Amino acid sequence: MNTVVAGITYRALLGRRRIILLLLLPLALVGLAVLFKVFGAADQRSAVLLLQNFAIGTMLPLLGLIAGTGVIAPEIDDGTIIHLMSKPISRPTIVMTKFLVAASLLAVFAAVPTYVSGWLLVRGEDGVAAGFALGTLAAGIAYAALFLLLGIVTRHAVTIGIVYALVWESLVGNLVPGARKFSIQHWGQSIADQLSDSPFLKADVTLGFAIPALLVVTVAAVLWAGQRLRAFSLTGDE
């Protein structure tokens, strides 16, 4: 990891309008949890539904898209990546640093609000809050790697990412049982299910498949992104 690259990336993401996008969904999640609490709907079933459908099912893929593509795609689009690549920093190091920045942002803006929302609703009951927080973190790391790769391989990363997040993850993955085995959010739910004893949470993907799948996607995406950036010429043409 290169601290200079990390600092530049953090400033670029947190100093632009993306910080507003990063904050809106977590605030909405916590706000919904507060409303459930105020109106007497703070039961375990409501908590699981909120965290399953909104936190890990909707919020996380979109935040993953914002953070994953945001750490590198804008630099490729406006050409500033050329200045960075002209420095004596290996391109795999650049990719790894960008990935770690994106993953850390998802830990802060996705995993932490998920835990807070679960705790507000059911405290530590049956490990719901902790389970979903860890599941969100694991899935978020995979999303960070996948969308980082997407930001390098195509200039239409945001459009393709939105289609993937909304159509595959949120629609197909939830409606077609067979597709859930190839859905990052369902891999995260498997981890949540493993850590939680809630009778209202039942994962559709076994933990024995989910964990290796998360590792393979994360490692393969980061390595591939590093190789693609190696092939990126200083003229900006691939």
C-alpha positions in Angstrom: 0.0 0.0 0.0 1.3 3.5 -0.9 0.2 6.1 1.7 0.6 9.0 -0.8 -1.8 7.3 -3.3 -4.1 6.5 -0.5 -4.2 10.1 0.8 -4.9 11.4 -2.7 -7.7 8.9 -3.2 -9.3 9.6 0.1 -9.3 13.3 -0.6 -10.7 12.9 -4.1 -13.6 10.7 -2.9 -14.4 12.5 0.4 -14.0 15.9 -1.0 -16.4 15.6 -3.9 -20.1 15.1 -4.3 -19.5 11.3 -3.8 -19.3 11.9 0.0 -23.0 13.0 -0.2 -23.8 9.8 -2.1 -21.8 7.8 0.4 -23.8 9.3 3.3 -27.3 9.3 2.0 -27.9 5.5 2.0 -26.4 4.8 5.5 -28.3 7.7 6.9 -31.5 6.4 5.3 -30.8 3.0 6.9 -30.3 4.4 10.4 -33.3 6.7 9.9 -35.5 3.7 9.1 -34.2 1.8 12.1 -35.1 4.9 14.3 -38.6 5.1 12.8 -39.1 1.4 13.4 -38.1 1.9 17.0 -40.3 5.0 17.5 -43.4 3.3 16.0 -43.0 0.1 18.0 -41.8 -2.1 15.1 -38.4 -2.9 16.6 -38.7 -6.6 16.6 -36.3 -9.2 15.3 -38.3 -10.0 12.2 -38.4 -6.3 11.2 -34.7 -6.0 11.9 -33.8 -9.0 9.7 -36.0 -7.8 6.9 -34.5 -4.3 7.0 -30.9 -5.4 7.1 -31.5 -8.2 4.6 -33.4 -6.2 2.0 -32.1 -2.7 2.4 -28.7 -2.8 4.1 -27.1 -5.8 2.3 -29.5 -6.1 -0.6 -29.7 -2.5 -1.8 -27.4 -0.1 0.0 -24.3 -2.3 -0.1 -24.2 -2.9 -3.9 -24.7 0.8 -4.6 -22.1 1.9 -2.1 -19.8 -0.7 -3.5 -20.3 0.8 -7.0 -19.7 4.4 -5.7 -16.5 3.5 -3.8 -15.1 0.8 -6.1 -15.4 2.8 -9.3 -14.8 6.1 -7.6 -11.3 5.3 -6.5 -9.9 5.0 -10.1 -12.5 5.5 -12.9 -12.7 9.3 -12.6 -8.9 9.5 -12.8 -8.9 7.4 -16.0 -11.7 9.5 -17.5 -10.0 12.9 -16.8 -6.5 11.7 -17.6 -5.0 12.4 -14.1 -4.1 8.7 -13.8 -1.3 9.3 -16.3 0.4 11.6 -13.8 0.2 8.9 -11.1 1.4 6.2 -13.4 4.4 8.2 -14.4 5.7 8.0 -10.8 8.0 5.2 -9.6 5.1 3.3 -8.1 4.3 -0.2 -9.4 0.8 -0.5 -10.9 -0.2 -3.5 -8.8 0.7 -1.3 -5.8 -1.6 1.5 -7.1 -4.4 -1.1 -7.6 -3.9 -2.6 -4.2 -4.0 0.9 -2.6 -7.1 1.9 -4.4 -8.8 -1.4 -3.4 -7.9 -0.9 0.3 -9.3 2.6 0.2 -12.5 1.4 -1.3 -12.8 -1.5 1.1 -12.2 0.8 4.1 -14.9 3.2 2.9 -17.4 0.4 2.7 -16.4 -0.7 6.2 -17.2 2.8 7.5 -20.2 3.7 5.4 -21.8 0.2 5.1 -20.8 -2.2 7.8 -20.8 0.3 10.7 -24.3 1.7 9.9 -25.6 -1.8 9.4 -24.4 -2.7 12.9 -25.8 0.5 14.4 -29.2 -0.1 12.8 -29.3 -3.7 14.0 -28.3 -2.6 17.5 -30.9 0.1 17.6 -33.6 -2.4 16.7 -32.7 -5.5 18.7 -29.5 -4.7 20.6 -27.3 -7.9 20.6 -30.2 -10.3 20.4 -29.3 -13.5 18.6 -26.3 -11.9 17.0 -28.4 -10.2 14.3 -26.5 -6.9 14.3 -23.0 -8.4 14.5 -23.9 -11.1 11.9 -25.2 -8.6 9.3 -22.3 -6.2 10.0 -19.7 -8.9 9.3 -21.6 -10.2 6.3 -21.8 -6.7 4.9 -18.1 -6.2 5.5 -17.2 -9.4 3.7 -19.5 -8.7 0.8 -18.4 -5.1 0.6 -14.7 -6.2 0.2 -15.7 -8.3 -2.7 -17.8 -5.5 -4.2 -14.8 -3.1 -3.8 -12.6 -5.4 -5.8 -15.2 -6.2 -8.5 -16.1 -2.5 -9.1 -12.5 -1.4 -9.0 -11.8 -3.9 -11.8 -14.8 -2.6 -13.7 -13.5 0.9 -13.4 -10.3 -0.1 -15.1 -11.6 -2.3 -17.9 -14.3 0.0 -19.2 -15.2 3.6 -19.4 -18.8 2.7 -18.8 -18.2 1.3 -15.4 -21.0 3.2 -13.6 -23.6 2.3 -16.2 -22.6 -1.4 -16.2 -22.3 -1.4 -12.4 -25.8 0.0 -11.9 -27.2 -2.6 -14.2 -25.3 -5.3 -12.3 -26.3 -4.0 -8.9 -29.9 -3.3 -9.6 -30.8 -6.0 -12.1 -28.6 -9.0 -11.2 -28.0 -8.5 -7.4 -31.3 -6.8 -6.4 -33.7 -8.3 -9.0 -32.5 -11.6 -10.5 -30.6 -12.6 -7.4 -33.6 -12.3 -5.2 -36.2 -13.7 -7.6 -34.4 -16.6 -9.2 -33.2 -19.2 -6.6 -30.5 -20.6 -8.8 -28.9 -17.2 -9.3 -28.5 -16.6 -5.6 -25.5 -18.9 -5.6 -23.7 -16.4 -7.8 -24.7 -13.3 -5.9 -22.3 -11.4 -3.7 -25.0 -10.2 -1.4 -26.2 -13.7 -0.8 -22.7 -14.8 0.1 -22.7 -12.0 2.6 -26.0 -13.2 4.0 -24.6 -16.7 4.5 -22.0 -15.2 6.8 -24.7 -13.3 8.6 -26.8 -16.4 9.0 -23.8 -18.3 10.4 -23.2 -15.8 13.1 -26.9 -15.2 13.9 -29.3 -17.5 15.6 -32.4 -15.6 14.4 -35.2 -17.9 13.2 -36.1 -15.2 10.6 -32.8 -15.4 8.7 -32.1 -18.4 6.5 -29.4 -18.2 3.9 -29.9 -19.8 0.4 -26.1 -20.3 -0.1 -24.0 -22.6 2.1 -21.1 -21.1 4.0 -18.8 -23.6 2.5 -19.5 -22.1 -0.9 -19.9 -18.5 0.1 -16.5 -17.9 1.8 -14.4 -19.5 -1.0 -16.5 -17.6 -3.6 -15.9 -14.3 -1.8 -12.2 -15.0 -1.6 -11.9 -16.0 -5.3 -13.8 -13.0 -6.6 -11.8 -10.6 -4.4 -8.4 -12.0 -5.2 -9.1 -12.6 -8.9 -10.5 -9.1 -9.4 -7.6 -7.3 -7.7 -5.0 -9.4 -9.6 -6.8 -8.8 -12.9 -7.1 -5.1 -12.2 -3.4 -5.0 -11.6 -2.6 -6.7 -14.9 -5.0 -4.5 -16.8 -3.4 -1.4 -15.3 0.0 -2.7 -16.4 -1.3 -2.8 -20.0 -2.6 0.8 -19.7 -0.2 3.0 -21.7 0.8 6.5 -20.7 -1.2 7.8 -23.7 -4.4 6.6 -22.0 -5.0 3.9 -24.7 -5.4 0.3 -23.7 
